[in-house]
Structure formats: C-alpha cells, structure tokens
Amino acid sequence: MNLFGKVDLFFTRVVCWTIHKVAFVLFALLGLLALVSIPLTFFEYGEGFADLDITELSLIALSLLMLWRFVSRSMSCGYDKWATTKLLFMVLTAGILFSFFVESFLLYYLLEAQGHVTSALYEKQAEWVAFFDASTLIILLYGLAPTKPIKEAAISKKADCDKTVSPEAVVKDDPWGAKEA
C-alpha cells in the first residue's frame, strides 16, 4: 500500500470513529430527553403530585416499571451495562422520533385544514400529546426488550449452519441410543 492509501485509510477511520461517537452522543441526548421530559410534561402547573390524576400517575409508574423491565431483561439476556445503556437509548430515541413524526404530521394536517395553527390549540391538546408520548415509550420499552440470550442466539446460529446427519439410524425410544437390529 502506498503512502496515499495509508493516509486515506487513516482519515477514513478517524472520520468513521467520529461519526459513530457523534451519533451515539446524539442518540444519548435524545434518549435522555425522552427519559426525563416525557414524565415531566405531566407536571405542567408546577404543583407536584397534587396536580396529577390517576391516569398521569399510572403512566409515570408504568413507564418506570417498563424501564426497569427493559434493563432487567437486557441484563438477564447477557448484555453488559454499556450495551444495555446503548440499546435503551436507541429504543427511547426511536420512540421520541416516532412521536415527533406523528405529532408533526397532525400539526401539518391541521395547518392545511385551518390555514393557521395557534399555540392555544397546541396548549389545549398538550395532555393528549403527553399521553401519546408516554404511551409510545411504554409500548416500545415493553415490545423491544431483549428476549433471547446473546449466547443462545450465537449457538443456535452455529447449530443451524453446521447440521450434520448421521448415516446410522438411531431408535428414538431407546434411552441408550442403541441401533435397531
């Protein structure tokens, strides 16, 4: 490899590493935003838990329960803390981006139908938006929790690829695996 190829390879690796790190930081920031801001939207009047109704309290409790379930399942499937954190941030980022897409589409539809959208309309729908955001995150945390252990997945892939058939017939009912005469 000539000097130009080595320099090109070096800069390619540096740019790729930078893109991965910047992308993870953005995923982490969006995940933290979802993790913190969605439950805090229920505290819109600054009066604490006295202002919350049973639906808002149950959504906060359910989101914390689903967060605990996601982390517990990830750890029991063999993910380490760092992999669990990255997976959690990816799920939370996907949820907040999906919610943002749906809300933007609905606001655009209202803008096309009415000709203008005021902040009063958005404030009137703020409870439904918070309910939708929290419900989306709860469903995604529940549905995208890992269910298959990492080691089992690797073993089953290897077993599927390396299937060998024995030329000898073995009786299934015989516990010692003796051949039939």
Secondary structure, 3 states (H helix, E strand, C coil): CCHHHHHHHHHHHHHHHHHHHHHHHHHHHHHHHHHHHHHHCCCCCCCHHHHCCHHHHHHHHHHHHHHHHHHHHHHHCCCCHHHHHHHHHHHHHHHHHHHHHHHHHHHHHHHHHHCCCCHHHHHHCHHHHHHHHHHHHHHHHHHCCCCCCHHHHHHHHHHHHCCCCCCCCCCCCCCCCCCCC
